[in-house]
Structures are given as C-alpha cells and as structure tokens.
Amino acid sequence: MRTILTMLVLTLVFALVACAPPEPPPAPDTSAEDEAAVRAHVETFVASWNAGDLETIAGMIDEGVIQMPQNATPMKGRDAVLAHMEAGYDPTQVTQSATVEEVETMGDFALAFGSWTLTPTESAGEDVETQDGTWMVLYKRGGDGWKMYRWTWNQYTAE
C-alpha cells in the first residue's frame, strides 16, 4: 500500500511539474538602441535650444520633471522649466554645445551625463563670456519615447 501511495504522489508531482507554464524568455537587450536614442535626444535638445524652439523642447520634457539648477530652488513641472528657459535664454547671444560622456540604461530609465558650453555669438556684446559646466539627466521612457525626468547641471567658476 505504501508503494502505491508513493507511486501516486510521484506521479502527481511529475504531472504538476510537466504542466507548469514554461519560463518566459528574457526581455531583449535594447540597451544599445536605448543609448542611441538618448544621445539623439541630447542632439535634438541642443539644436532646438539654439533655434529657440521651445515647442520641440516642451515635447522632450516629462510633465512631472524636476529641474535642479546650480544655486537655485528646484523647479517642478514642465511649465515652470519652460518659463525659466524662456525668461533666461537668448539664442541670439549664445549658442550651446553639449557632449554626452555616458549613458546607462535601466529598463524604462536612463541616466546620462556630459558637459556643456555656451559660446557667445558674433552679435553678443563683449561682456558676454563663454560659460561651461556639466549636466546630468535621468530620462524616463514613456509611450512616446524618452523624456527628461530629473535634470541638473553645474557651471564651472573661475578659480
């Protein structure tokens, strides 16, 4: 009787194991494509910034963005960030360039950092100086692509 019971239990265990759903395949590695998309995002941002195209920039920023400028109170929300940009930047005076040093993707988030430079245009006065520093952005992926979600930068100071 004990042998029959053991055989019945083993048969039941094997049946349950055999009927278990298979492990899902691992998610495809999209890190190279994600990194390329974030780098392209930075290029588009800089081109739009230099053109004064806040409409394009608005579409690149998450509605819940938090921007943390150097020595200033953090700004919360896309509208606050755009208002700050509109009030404080004149593309006829300086043009921006940026480099991307690194992009690290983590699922639906990507962390990128690099450096930036603001170079005076020919129409800028002699009192407008070149400025440079570093930046870091946490991007968030949504249904319409990568958006700037958390954003900070600093500016180098004369030593």
QUIGI-V167671 format. One record per pair of residues at least 24 apart in sequence whose C-alpha atoms are under 8 Angstrom apart, sorted by the first residue. I is the first residue (numbers start at 1). J is the second residue. D is the distance in Angstrom with one decimal. If there is no record, write none. Layout:
# QUIGI-V167671
I J D
I J D
This chain:
# QUIGI-V167671
31 105 6.1
34 105 6.9
34 110 8.0
35 103 5.9
35 104 7.3
35 105 6.9
35 110 7.9
37 146 7.6
38 103 7.5
38 110 7.7
38 112 7.8
38 139 7.9
38 146 6.9
39 100 6.8
39 103 7.8
41 146 7.7
42 98 7.7
42 100 7.8
43 98 7.9
46 96 6.4
46 97 6.5
46 98 7.1
49 91 7.4
49 96 7.4
50 91 5.5
50 95 5.5
50 96 6.3
51 91 6.7
52 90 7.6
52 91 6.0
54 82 7.2
54 86 7.7
58 82 7.0
59 147 7.9
60 146 7.4
60 147 5.1
60 148 6.4
61 147 4.9
61 148 4.7
61 149 6.7
62 140 7.7
62 147 5.2
62 148 5.6
62 149 5.4
64 149 6.8
65 148 6.7
65 149 4.5
65 150 5.6
65 151 7.6
66 149 6.5
66 150 5.0
66 151 6.4
67 150 5.9
67 151 4.7
67 152 5.8
68 150 7.9
68 151 6.1
68 152 4.7
68 153 7.2
69 152 5.5
69 153 5.8
69 154 6.9
70 152 7.4
70 153 6.3
70 154 5.2
70 155 7.3
92 121 6.7
92 123 6.9
92 124 7.3
93 120 5.7
93 121 5.3
93 122 7.8
93 123 6.4
93 124 4.7
93 125 8.0
93 128 7.7
94 118 5.7
94 119 5.1
94 120 4.2
94 121 5.1
94 124 7.2
95 119 5.3
95 120 6.5
95 121 6.7
108 140 5.8
108 141 4.9
108 142 7.7
109 138 6.8
109 139 5.5
109 140 4.7
109 141 6.1
110 138 5.7
110 139 5.0
110 140 6.6
111 136 7.3
111 137 5.9
111 138 4.5
111 139 6.2
112 136 5.7
112 137 5.4
112 138 6.5
112 139 7.7
113 137 6.4
131 155 7.2
131 156 7.5
132 156 6.0
